[in-house]
Amino acid sequence: MFYKRKTYTSGTSLSKIAWQRFLKNKLALFALVYIGLISLIAILGYLITPDSTPFANNQILEIATQKPGTKVSFLLVRKNQEKQKSPFFSKMMFGQKSDYTKIPFSSYRFDEDKIIVKEYAPEVDPENRREKEFTLTDVCFNSEHDTNSGSHKINELRDITTEEHIVQQRYLLGTDSYGRDYLSQLIIGARVSLSVGFIAVIISLVIGILLGALAGFFRGRIDQFIIWLINVVWSIPTLLLVIAITFALGKGFWQVFIAVGLTMWVEVARIVRGQILSIREKEFVEAGRALGFSNFRIIFHHILPNIMSPVIVISAANFASAILIEAGLSFLGIGVQPPMPSWGGMIKENYAYIILDSAYLAILPGIAIMLMVLSFMVVGNGLREALDVKTVTVKE
C-alpha cells in the first residue's frame, strides 16, 4: 500500500499524523486488532480456559484424540486433599489444581450406597464396556477433612451426586494424545509465544540501543569494537547461535527468553548506529553541547526520541522472528519443556497425526504460528509506511 503525499497543518504532531495514516491501512489495523485480541486471551489465560489446571495438563487418557465438538460425561470424584482456593491473580497466572478426579463414563446406575459407571469407550460394544464402582461418600466428600460426610442418607447422597458430581463437557477443539483439552493448550501456548516475543524484543532493544548509540555517537575505537562485535554475531546463523546459547544456559522457559533476545540485538544496534551517525552533527545536538549537556542527556533525551521510528518497525519484525525461533526450539525439544504447552511443542507432539485422521492436532498450532507471525509483519509494514516522513507535507 502506497501513500500519496498529503498536507497537514503545522499544529498537527508527527505522532498524530502517523496514527492517522496507520488507521487508513485497513489490513495493518486488522492485524493489530488480531494481535490485541490474542494478547487479551493469553493474559486472561486460566480464567477462560476450559481446563484451568496448571499448564492445562489435566490428562484423561480414556478420551485421548477425541474429535472437535465431542461431548463427554464425567463423574467428579472428590480428591483426598483440602479444597484449593487460589487468589484471582494467582489463578489467572498459574492456574489452580482441581479438587476432583474426572472419570469419563458412558452410563451410570446406583446400587445401594455406590455408583457404578461404565467406561467411556465409543468403539467398544456397550455390553462389553468395563464398569467401575465408587462409594457415594467418597464421591461427594473428602473423608479426611469433611467431618459431616457420614451424616447423609443414601437418597441425599444420590441427589448430591446427580446434581453436583455428574457433569458434561464439550471439547470444542477435541483432545490430544494425552486426553488434554486442546483449546486450553492453544490458549496457554499463545501466552508462551507472546511472552517470549515480548521479553526477547525488550532484551534486544536494551542491548541494541545502548551499543548502537555508543558506536554512533562516540565513533573511534568504541565504534570499531562494536562494529566488529556486530559482524561476528551477524556471521553466525541465528538458529545455530540460539541453540548454542540454549545449550549453555540449559533448557527451560526463561532460558529461551535470554537466548532469543541475545541474538536479535544486532539489527537494532546497526539501525541505531546508522541513524545517530546521520544526525549527530545536527544543529540541536551542537546546541546541546554548547549548553553543557552531558553526552548521556544528549543521546537519550534528544537524539534517541528522533530516531525511534525505524526501531519501532524493526521491533515488530523481531517480535515475529522471536515467535518463529521459539516454535523451532520447542519443536526440536530444546525450548519450552513439557508440561508447559508451546505451539512448537504441540506440533512436535502431534506431527505424526498429519498422515492420520487427526491432522488438525498438528495443523492448528501451525496455523496459530502463521497468523501471529503474519500479523506482526503486516503491522510492521504498516508502521513503516505510516512513519515515513518523506510523504508528509506540513503547511504553515
C-alpha positions as CSV (number, residue, x, y, z in Angstrom):
1,M,0.0,0.0,0.0
2,F,1.5,3.4,-1.1
3,Y,0.6,6.7,0.5
4,K,0.3,9.8,-1.6
5,R,1.9,13.0,-0.3
6,K,-0.7,14.7,2.0
7,T,-0.6,18.1,3.5
8,Y,-1.2,18.6,7.2
9,T,-1.5,21.8,9.2
10,S,1.5,22.9,11.3
11,G,-0.3,22.3,14.6
12,T,-0.6,18.5,14.0
13,S,2.1,16.5,15.7
14,L,4.0,13.9,13.8
15,S,2.8,11.1,16.1
16,K,-0.8,12.1,15.4
17,I,-0.1,12.2,11.7
18,A,1.5,8.7,11.9
19,W,-1.5,7.3,13.8
20,Q,-4.0,8.8,11.3
21,R,-2.0,7.3,8.4
22,F,-1.8,3.9,10.2
23,L,-5.6,3.9,10.7
24,K,-6.1,4.2,7.0
25,N,-4.2,1.0,6.4
26,K,-7.1,-1.4,7.0
27,L,-5.0,-4.6,6.7
28,A,-2.5,-3.4,9.3
29,L,-5.3,-2.2,11.6
30,F,-7.0,-5.6,11.4
31,A,-3.7,-7.3,12.2
32,L,-3.2,-5.0,15.2
33,V,-6.7,-5.8,16.4
34,Y,-6.0,-9.5,16.0
35,I,-2.7,-9.3,18.0
36,G,-4.6,-7.3,20.7
37,L,-7.4,-10.0,20.9
38,I,-4.9,-12.9,21.1
39,S,-2.9,-11.0,23.7
40,L,-6.0,-10.4,25.8
41,I,-6.9,-14.1,25.6
42,A,-3.4,-15.0,26.6
43,I,-3.4,-12.6,29.6
44,L,-6.7,-13.9,30.9
45,G,-5.3,-17.4,30.5
46,Y,-6.6,-19.9,33.0
47,L,-9.7,-17.7,33.8
48,I,-11.2,-18.5,30.4
49,T,-9.6,-21.9,29.6
50,P,-11.9,-25.0,29.9
51,D,-9.1,-26.7,31.7
52,S,-7.8,-24.3,34.4
53,T,-5.3,-26.7,36.0
54,P,-1.6,-25.6,35.8
55,F,-0.3,-25.8,32.2
56,A,-3.8,-27.1,31.2
57,N,-2.3,-30.5,31.9
58,N,-5.3,-32.5,33.2
59,Q,-4.6,-35.8,31.4
60,I,-7.5,-38.2,30.9
61,L,-6.2,-41.0,28.7
62,E,-9.7,-42.6,28.2
63,I,-10.7,-39.6,26.0
64,A,-7.4,-39.2,24.0
65,T,-7.6,-37.9,20.4
66,Q,-11.3,-37.1,20.5
67,K,-12.7,-35.2,17.6
68,P,-13.6,-31.4,17.9
69,G,-17.1,-30.9,19.3
70,T,-17.1,-34.2,21.3
71,K,-19.2,-34.1,24.4
72,V,-18.2,-36.3,27.3
73,S,-20.0,-37.1,30.6
74,F,-17.8,-37.1,33.8
75,L,-18.2,-38.3,37.3
76,L,-16.3,-35.9,39.6
77,V,-14.8,-37.8,42.5
78,R,-13.6,-35.7,45.4
79,K,-9.8,-35.9,46.0
80,N,-8.4,-36.6,49.5
81,Q,-7.0,-33.1,49.8
82,E,-8.1,-29.7,51.1
83,K,-10.0,-27.6,48.7
84,Q,-7.8,-25.5,46.5
85,K,-8.6,-21.8,46.6
86,S,-6.2,-19.6,44.7
87,P,-6.4,-15.8,44.7
88,F,-7.7,-14.2,41.5
89,F,-4.3,-13.1,40.1
90,S,-2.6,-16.3,41.1
91,K,-5.3,-18.4,39.3
92,M,-5.0,-16.1,36.2
93,M,-1.3,-16.5,36.0
94,F,-0.6,-20.1,37.3
95,G,-4.0,-21.9,37.2
96,Q,-5.5,-23.9,40.0
97,K,-5.3,-27.6,40.9
98,S,-8.6,-29.4,40.6
99,D,-10.4,-30.7,43.7
100,Y,-11.8,-33.6,41.7
101,T,-10.7,-36.6,39.6
102,K,-12.7,-36.7,36.4
103,I,-13.9,-40.2,35.5
104,P,-15.4,-40.3,31.9
105,F,-18.4,-42.7,31.5
106,S,-21.0,-43.7,29.0
107,S,-23.7,-44.6,31.5
108,Y,-24.2,-45.0,35.3
109,R,-26.5,-46.5,37.8
110,F,-26.9,-46.6,41.6
111,D,-26.5,-49.7,43.8
112,E,-27.2,-49.1,47.4
113,D,-24.6,-46.6,48.6
114,K,-22.5,-47.0,45.5
115,I,-22.5,-45.6,42.0
116,I,-21.4,-47.8,39.1
117,V,-20.2,-46.2,35.9
118,K,-19.4,-47.8,32.5
119,E,-16.2,-46.8,30.9
120,Y,-16.2,-44.2,28.1
121,A,-15.3,-46.3,25.1
122,P,-17.4,-45.4,22.0
123,E,-15.5,-48.0,19.9
124,V,-16.4,-50.8,22.3
125,D,-19.8,-52.5,22.3
126,P,-21.9,-51.2,25.3
127,E,-22.3,-54.7,26.7
128,N,-18.6,-55.3,26.8
129,R,-17.6,-52.0,28.5
130,R,-15.9,-52.3,31.9
131,E,-17.5,-51.0,35.0
132,K,-16.1,-49.0,37.9
133,E,-17.8,-48.5,41.2
134,F,-17.4,-45.7,43.8
135,T,-18.9,-45.2,47.2
136,L,-21.1,-42.2,47.3
137,T,-19.4,-40.7,50.3
138,D,-16.1,-41.0,48.5
139,V,-17.5,-39.2,45.5
140,C,-19.1,-36.4,47.4
141,F,-16.8,-35.8,50.4
142,N,-13.2,-35.9,51.5
143,S,-13.2,-38.3,54.4
144,E,-10.1,-36.7,55.9
145,H,-11.4,-33.1,56.0
146,D,-15.3,-33.3,55.8
147,T,-16.5,-34.2,59.3
148,N,-20.2,-34.5,58.3
149,S,-19.6,-36.9,55.5
150,G,-21.4,-39.8,57.3
151,S,-24.5,-37.9,58.3
152,H,-26.2,-38.0,55.0
153,K,-28.8,-40.6,53.9
154,I,-28.4,-42.6,50.8
155,N,-31.1,-40.7,48.9
156,E,-29.4,-37.4,49.8
157,L,-26.1,-38.7,48.6
158,R,-27.6,-39.8,45.3
159,D,-29.2,-36.3,44.8
160,I,-25.9,-34.6,45.6
161,T,-24.1,-36.9,43.2
162,T,-26.6,-36.4,40.4
163,E,-26.7,-32.6,40.8
164,E,-23.1,-31.7,41.5
165,H,-20.9,-34.6,40.6
166,I,-22.2,-35.7,37.2
167,V,-21.3,-33.1,34.5
168,Q,-20.9,-32.9,30.8
169,Q,-18.1,-31.1,29.0
170,R,-17.9,-30.3,25.3
171,Y,-14.4,-30.2,23.8
172,L,-14.6,-27.6,21.1
173,L,-11.2,-28.5,19.5
174,G,-11.1,-32.1,20.8
175,T,-8.4,-33.6,22.9
176,D,-4.7,-34.5,22.2
177,S,-3.0,-37.9,22.6
178,Y,-2.9,-37.5,26.4
179,G,-6.6,-36.6,26.7
180,R,-6.0,-32.9,27.4
181,D,-8.3,-30.2,26.3
182,Y,-6.8,-28.9,23.0
183,L,-8.3,-25.4,23.2
184,S,-6.8,-24.8,26.6
185,Q,-3.4,-26.0,25.3
186,L,-3.6,-23.5,22.4
187,I,-4.6,-20.6,24.7
188,I,-1.7,-21.2,27.2
189,G,0.6,-21.8,24.2
190,A,-0.3,-18.3,23.0
191,R,0.9,-16.9,26.3
192,V,4.2,-18.6,25.9
193,S,4.8,-17.4,22.4
194,L,3.8,-13.8,23.1
195,S,5.8,-13.8,26.3
196,V,9.0,-15.0,24.6
197,G,8.5,-12.4,21.8
198,F,7.9,-9.5,24.2
199,I,10.7,-10.2,26.6
200,A,13.2,-11.1,23.8
201,V,12.4,-7.8,22.0
202,I,12.9,-5.9,25.2
203,I,16.3,-7.6,25.8
204,S,17.3,-6.9,22.1
205,L,16.2,-3.2,22.4
206,V,18.1,-2.6,25.6
207,I,21.4,-4.1,24.2
208,G,20.9,-2.9,20.7
209,I,20.0,0.7,21.5
210,L,22.8,1.0,24.1
211,L,25.6,-0.4,21.8
212,G,24.3,1.3,18.7
213,A,24.1,4.7,20.5
214,L,27.6,4.4,21.9
215,A,29.0,3.4,18.5
216,G,27.3,6.1,16.5
217,F,27.8,8.9,19.0
218,F,31.4,8.4,20.1
219,R,32.9,6.9,16.9
220,G,36.6,5.9,17.1
221,R,37.7,2.7,18.8
222,I,34.4,2.2,20.5
223,D,32.6,2.2,17.1
224,Q,35.2,-0.1,15.7
225,F,34.9,-2.6,18.5
226,I,31.1,-2.6,18.4
227,I,31.1,-2.9,14.6
228,W,33.4,-5.9,14.9
229,L,31.1,-7.5,17.5
230,I,28.1,-6.9,15.3
231,N,29.9,-8.5,12.4
232,V,30.9,-11.6,14.4
233,V,27.4,-12.2,15.8
234,W,25.9,-11.4,12.3
235,S,28.1,-14.1,10.7
236,I,26.7,-16.9,12.9
237,P,23.4,-18.3,11.7
238,T,20.7,-17.2,14.1
239,L,19.2,-20.6,14.9
240,L,22.6,-22.1,15.4
241,L,23.5,-19.3,17.8
242,V,20.3,-19.7,19.7
243,I,20.8,-23.4,20.0
244,A,24.3,-22.8,21.3
245,I,23.1,-20.3,23.9
246,T,20.3,-22.6,24.9
247,F,22.7,-25.5,25.5
248,A,24.9,-23.2,27.6
249,L,22.1,-21.8,29.7
250,G,20.0,-25.0,29.8
251,K,16.5,-25.9,28.7
252,G,13.6,-24.0,30.0
253,F,11.1,-21.1,29.8
254,W,13.4,-18.3,30.9
255,Q,16.4,-19.6,29.1
256,V,14.5,-19.2,25.8
257,F,13.9,-15.5,26.6
258,I,17.6,-14.8,27.1
259,A,18.7,-17.0,24.2
260,V,16.4,-15.4,21.6
261,G,17.0,-11.8,23.0
262,L,20.8,-12.2,22.8
263,T,20.6,-13.0,19.1
264,M,18.3,-10.2,17.9
265,W,20.1,-7.1,19.1
266,V,22.5,-6.8,16.2
267,E,19.8,-5.4,13.8
268,V,18.7,-2.9,16.4
269,A,22.3,-1.8,17.1
270,R,23.1,-1.4,13.4
271,I,20.0,0.7,12.7
272,V,20.5,2.9,15.8
273,R,24.1,3.5,14.9
274,G,23.3,4.5,11.3
275,Q,20.5,6.9,12.4
276,I,22.8,8.5,15.1
277,L,25.6,9.0,12.5
278,S,23.2,10.8,10.3
279,I,22.0,13.4,12.9
280,R,24.9,13.6,15.4
281,E,26.2,16.8,13.7
282,K,22.7,18.4,13.5
283,E,22.2,21.9,15.0
284,F,20.1,20.7,18.0
285,V,23.0,18.3,19.0
286,E,25.5,21.1,18.7
287,A,23.2,23.3,20.8
288,G,23.1,20.7,23.5
289,R,26.9,20.6,23.6
290,A,27.1,24.4,23.8
291,L,24.6,24.4,26.7
292,G,26.9,22.0,28.6
293,F,24.5,19.0,28.5
294,S,26.1,15.6,29.3
295,N,26.6,13.1,26.5
296,F,24.1,10.8,28.2
297,R,21.4,13.5,28.2
298,I,22.1,14.4,24.5
299,I,21.9,10.8,23.5
300,F,18.9,9.6,25.5
301,H,16.9,12.8,25.7
302,H,17.5,14.5,22.4
303,I,18.8,12.0,19.8
304,L,17.0,8.7,20.5
305,P,13.5,10.2,20.5
306,N,14.2,11.4,17.0
307,I,15.3,8.0,15.6
308,M,12.7,5.7,17.2
309,S,10.6,5.2,14.1
310,P,12.8,2.6,12.4
311,V,13.5,1.0,15.8
312,I,9.7,0.5,16.3
313,V,9.4,-1.0,12.8
314,I,12.3,-3.4,13.3
315,S,10.9,-4.4,16.8
316,A,7.7,-5.6,15.1
317,A,9.7,-7.8,12.7
318,N,11.9,-9.1,15.6
319,F,8.7,-10.0,17.5
320,A,7.6,-12.2,14.6
321,S,11.1,-13.7,14.4
322,A,11.2,-14.5,18.1
323,I,7.9,-16.4,17.8
324,L,9.3,-18.4,15.0
325,I,12.6,-19.1,16.8
326,E,10.8,-20.2,20.0
327,A,8.5,-22.5,18.0
328,G,11.5,-24.0,16.3
329,L,13.4,-24.6,19.5
330,S,10.3,-26.2,21.1
331,F,9.9,-28.4,18.1
332,L,13.5,-29.5,18.4
333,G,12.9,-30.2,22.1
334,I,15.4,-27.6,23.4
335,G,12.9,-24.8,24.1
336,V,10.0,-24.7,26.5
337,Q,9.8,-28.0,28.2
338,P,6.7,-30.2,29.0
339,P,4.2,-30.0,30.6
340,M,4.2,-26.3,29.7
341,P,2.4,-26.1,26.4
342,S,4.0,-24.3,23.4
343,W,2.8,-24.1,19.8
344,G,6.1,-25.5,18.6
345,G,6.0,-28.3,21.2
346,M,2.4,-29.1,20.2
347,I,3.4,-29.6,16.6
348,K,6.2,-31.9,17.7
349,E,3.9,-34.0,19.8
350,N,1.3,-34.4,17.1
351,Y,3.0,-34.2,13.7
352,A,2.7,-37.9,13.3
353,Y,-1.1,-37.4,13.1
354,I,-0.8,-35.4,9.8
355,I,-1.0,-38.7,7.9
356,L,-3.8,-40.0,10.1
357,D,-7.4,-38.8,10.6
358,S,-6.4,-36.3,13.3
359,A,-4.2,-34.0,11.3
360,Y,-5.7,-30.9,12.9
361,L,-3.7,-31.6,16.1
362,A,-0.6,-30.5,14.2
363,I,-2.2,-28.1,11.8
364,L,-4.0,-25.9,14.3
365,P,-0.8,-24.7,16.2
366,G,0.9,-24.3,12.8
367,I,-1.9,-22.0,11.7
368,A,-1.7,-20.1,15.0
369,I,2.0,-19.5,14.5
370,M,1.5,-18.5,10.9
371,L,-1.3,-16.0,11.7
372,M,0.6,-14.4,14.6
373,V,3.8,-14.0,12.6
374,L,1.9,-12.7,9.6
375,S,0.1,-10.2,11.8
376,F,3.3,-8.8,13.2
377,M,4.8,-8.5,9.8
378,V,1.8,-6.7,8.5
379,V,1.8,-4.3,11.5
380,G,5.5,-3.7,10.9
381,N,4.9,-2.8,7.2
382,G,2.0,-0.5,8.2
383,L,4.2,1.3,10.8
384,R,7.0,1.7,8.3
385,E,4.6,3.4,5.8
386,A,2.8,5.5,8.5
387,L,6.1,6.7,9.9
388,D,7.6,7.6,6.5
389,V,8.1,11.4,6.8
390,K,9.0,11.7,3.1
391,T,5.4,11.6,2.2
392,V,4.3,14.2,4.7
393,T,4.0,17.9,3.9
394,V,3.3,20.3,6.8
395,K,1.5,23.6,5.8
396,E,2.1,26.7,7.9
